[in-house]
Amino acid sequence: MDKQTDEKGEMGHLHPVTTLIREISTIFSSLGFEVADGSEIEDEKHNFDALNVPKDHPARDMQDTFWLKGRKDTVLRTHTSPVQIRYMEEKMKEQSEPPFKIIVPGKVFRYEATDATHETQFHQIEGLVVGKDITMAHLKGVLDKLLKEIFGDDIKIKFRPSYFPFVEPGVEIDMVCFRCKGDGCPSCKQSGWIEILGAGMVHPNVLNGVGIDPDKWQGYAFGVGVERIAMLKYGIDDVRQLYSGDLRLVNQF
């Protein structure tokens, strides 16, 4: 049940992040995606190495990663991407070839200063599709569907080149600001566009690493921050409000 009555007779509410995770999972399930899960404690291999992250990449430094004391090469995962590696490894052990279509909702951790748009823990939804003749057009189509389901049919999106070690080419996706409709406002820093998520075509090294032939199979991956979506959808101007424990915020939903 979404709402329950406590001992005082007051109704409880789902947290807006929980609501969004459920909503997004339902959207992808309708598109044939499987919902996968994984541990929040990961080894360095799956969190970095298997995702083509170089040994000298700054994300491995203490500035970005929580390393667990007394547990060699073990971290609190910095993204939900390790689950895609474990999923593909398991499928290949079962001698199951692609196609694969999964999303991975879950909590992730970054060692960084908190401010209005950053927290040390937050939620991501990772997406992975591997199949034959997969292109950026497929990626754009599914993300366009997702964002229109969340924000309405009148939004527009654009792809910008970007770099992520585990995809090539990599892109960041912006959407026309839903508040000013592209005219420029404080929400979009007067640009008319809001950065919403990162994505790209799965790097051949990632596929090779799990035993999938990149000459035969292609794929795309994306990662969306659930708190970022919540802030935009519900007009929340400080991400820390989501975890303040203030029921006045939660009870609105």
C-alpha positions in Angstrom: 0.0 0.0 0.0 1.2 3.5 -0.8 -0.4 5.1 2.3 -0.8 3.7 5.8 -2.4 5.1 9.0 -0.1 5.4 12.0 -1.2 5.0 15.7 -2.3 8.7 15.7 -4.6 8.1 12.8 -2.4 10.2 10.4 -1.7 9.1 6.9 1.8 8.2 5.9 3.2 9.0 2.4 5.7 7.5 0.1 8.9 9.6 -0.2 9.0 11.5 -3.5 12.2 9.7 -4.5 10.5 6.3 -3.9 7.5 7.5 -5.9 9.7 8.4 -8.9 11.7 5.2 -8.8 8.4 3.3 -9.0 7.1 5.5 -11.8 10.3 5.2 -13.8 10.5 1.5 -13.3 6.9 1.1 -14.5 7.7 3.1 -17.6 10.6 0.9 -18.5 8.8 -2.3 -17.6 6.2 -1.3 -20.2 9.0 -1.1 -22.7 10.2 -4.6 -22.0 13.0 -3.8 -19.6 13.9 -6.0 -16.7 14.5 -4.4 -13.3 17.9 -5.6 -11.8 19.4 -5.1 -8.4 22.9 -5.3 -6.8 25.0 -4.7 -3.7 25.8 -1.2 -2.5 29.2 -2.5 -1.5 31.4 -3.2 -4.5 34.9 -4.3 -5.4 37.2 -2.1 -7.5 37.0 -4.4 -10.5 33.3 -4.1 -11.0 33.0 -0.4 -9.9 35.9 0.8 -12.1 38.1 -1.7 -14.0 35.3 -3.5 -15.9 33.8 -0.2 -16.8 36.9 0.9 -18.6 37.8 3.5 -15.9 41.6 4.1 -16.1 43.7 3.4 -13.0 44.6 7.1 -12.8 41.0 8.4 -13.2 40.2 11.0 -10.5 37.0 9.2 -9.7 39.2 6.6 -7.9 40.6 9.2 -5.5 39.3 9.7 -2.0 37.8 13.0 -3.2 35.1 11.0 -5.1 35.0 7.5 -3.6 34.3 6.0 -0.1 36.9 3.2 0.3 36.0 0.7 3.1 38.6 0.6 5.8 40.1 -2.9 6.4 38.6 -4.3 3.2 41.1 -4.2 0.3 39.9 -2.8 -3.0 36.3 -2.4 -1.7 34.1 0.7 -2.1 30.6 2.0 -1.6 29.6 2.0 -5.2 29.8 5.4 -6.9 27.2 4.5 -9.6 24.8 1.7 -10.3 26.8 0.7 -13.4 28.5 -2.3 -11.7 25.2 -4.1 -11.8 25.2 -4.1 -15.6 28.6 -5.8 -15.5 27.5 -8.4 -13.0 24.3 -9.0 -15.0 26.2 -9.5 -18.3 28.8 -11.7 -16.6 26.0 -13.9 -15.1 24.2 -14.2 -18.4 27.4 -15.2 -20.3 28.1 -17.9 -17.6 24.6 -19.2 -18.4 25.6 -19.2 -22.1 22.8 -16.7 -22.7 23.6 -14.3 -25.5 22.0 -10.8 -25.8 19.6 -9.1 -26.3 19.6 -7.7 -22.8 17.4 -4.8 -21.6 17.7 -3.8 -17.9 17.3 -0.9 -15.6 19.0 -0.7 -12.2 17.6 1.6 -9.6 19.6 2.0 -6.4 21.5 4.2 -4.0 25.1 5.4 -4.8 27.7 7.3 -2.8 30.2 10.0 -3.6 32.7 11.6 -1.2 32.0 15.3 -1.9 30.9 18.5 -0.3 27.1 18.8 0.0 25.3 21.8 -1.4 21.9 22.6 -3.0 22.5 20.2 -5.8 25.0 17.6 -4.4 24.7 15.0 -1.6 27.1 12.3 -0.5 24.4 9.7 -1.1 21.7 9.8 -3.8 19.8 7.5 -6.2 20.5 6.6 -9.8 18.7 4.5 -12.4 21.1 2.9 -14.8 19.8 1.6 -18.1 21.5 -1.0 -20.4 20.4 -2.3 -23.8 22.6 -4.8 -25.8 21.4 -6.3 -29.1 22.1 -6.3 -32.8 22.2 -3.1 -34.8 21.6 -0.9 -31.7 22.2 2.8 -32.5 22.0 6.2 -30.9 18.6 6.6 -32.5 17.3 3.8 -30.2 18.8 5.6 -27.2 17.2 8.9 -28.1 13.9 7.3 -28.7 13.7 5.6 -25.3 15.0 8.7 -23.4 12.5 10.9 -25.2 9.7 8.5 -24.1 10.9 8.5 -20.5 11.2 12.3 -20.2 7.8 12.9 -21.9 6.2 10.5 -19.6 7.6 12.3 -16.6 7.4 16.0 -17.7 4.8 16.0 -20.4 4.7 15.8 -24.2 5.8 19.4 -24.9 9.4 19.0 -23.7 12.3 18.9 -26.2 15.7 17.2 -25.6 19.1 17.6 -27.2 22.3 15.5 -27.1 25.7 17.2 -26.3 29.0 15.4 -26.7 30.6 14.4 -23.4 33.1 11.9 -22.0 32.4 8.8 -19.8 35.0 6.0 -19.9 32.4 3.2 -20.3 30.7 4.6 -23.4 31.9 5.8 -26.8 30.5 8.2 -28.0 29.3 9.7 -24.8 26.6 12.3 -24.6 24.8 14.4 -22.0 21.1 15.1 -22.5 19.5 18.4 -21.9 15.8 19.2 -22.0 14.2 22.6 -22.7 13.6 24.2 -19.3 10.0 23.2 -18.3 9.6 26.5 -16.4 10.6 29.1 -18.9 10.2 27.0 -22.1 13.6 28.0 -23.3 13.5 31.7 -22.7 15.9 31.6 -19.8 15.3 31.7 -16.0 17.1 31.0 -12.7 16.2 27.3 -12.9 18.2 26.8 -16.1 20.8 29.6 -15.4 19.3 31.6 -18.2 20.4 29.0 -20.8 16.9 27.7 -21.6 18.2 24.2 -21.2 18.6 21.8 -18.2 21.1 19.0 -18.0 19.2 15.9 -17.1 21.3 12.7 -17.6 24.4 11.1 -19.2 24.4 8.3 -21.7 26.2 6.8 -24.7 27.0 3.7 -26.7 28.6 0.9 -24.6 32.4 1.0 -25.1 33.7 -2.1 -26.9 36.1 -2.7 -24.0 33.2 -3.1 -21.6 31.6 -5.7 -23.9 34.8 -7.6 -24.5 35.4 -7.7 -20.8 32.3 -9.7 -20.2 32.8 -12.0 -23.2 30.4 -10.3 -25.6 31.7 -9.7 -29.2 31.4 -6.0 -29.9 31.6 -6.7 -33.7 28.4 -8.7 -33.4 26.5 -6.9 -30.6 26.1 -3.2 -29.8 24.5 -1.4 -26.9 23.7 1.8 -25.2 23.7 2.8 -21.5 22.4 5.8 -19.5 22.3 7.0 -16.0 19.8 9.4 -14.5 19.8 10.9 -11.0 16.5 10.4 -9.3 16.9 13.4 -7.0 17.6 15.6 -10.0 14.4 14.5 -11.6 12.5 15.1 -8.3 13.9 18.6 -7.9 12.8 19.5 -11.5 9.4 17.8 -11.4 8.4 19.0 -8.0 10.1 22.4 -7.9 12.5 21.6 -5.0 15.4 24.0 -5.0 17.7 22.2 -2.5 18.4 18.5 -2.7 19.1 18.4 1.0 15.4 19.1 1.7 14.7 15.5 0.5 16.6 14.1 3.4 15.9 16.6 6.1 13.2 14.5 7.7 10.8 17.4 7.4 7.4 15.8 7.0 6.0 19.0 5.6 7.8 18.2 2.4 7.0 14.5 2.2 3.3 15.0 3.1 2.9 17.1 -0.1 3.1 13.9 -2.2 
